[in-house]
Amino acid sequence: MTVSTSSRAVVTHVPSLRIGLISDTHGLLRAEVLDYLAGCDHIIHAGDIGDPAILETLAAMAPLTAVRGNNDSGDWAAALPARVSITLGTLRVHVLHDIAELDPAAAGDARVVVCGHSHRPAVREADGRLCVNPGSAGRRRFRLPIAAGELRVSGASVRANLREFPAR
């Protein structure tokens, strides 16, 4: 941060972050999704991972936060929390797999809630919180799109973007 002592101007540097959002990979990590997540400052996986190798790949790209989904099982999955709150820069984020299991008290002062489970990409504001479901980045289910997302954080401002990928 640079602060001028003259009366002309005060110049400050507001840190910005790009937080990658992914969910419901179900054992499949697509190359195009990896390309989309490249360069993120942090990645959040909202459960139904399906394979611990996915976590290893994502953690090699950026710091990773992941929660256990209803389809994650085994010792590797048992080690994951069902929900977690983290602070990234100035942003407080609460992560869980199924939004139906959201406990507002556990989410506390989180500005953003990230979830998965429904495979439906969505961004909505509810009760003063930004709720983001990046959709399913794994195998296509039903007629829902393959998708992932990002949070763009600049100071106290946060914006969610979703990206759909072609089904192959």
Disulfide bonds with the S-S distance in Angstrom:
none
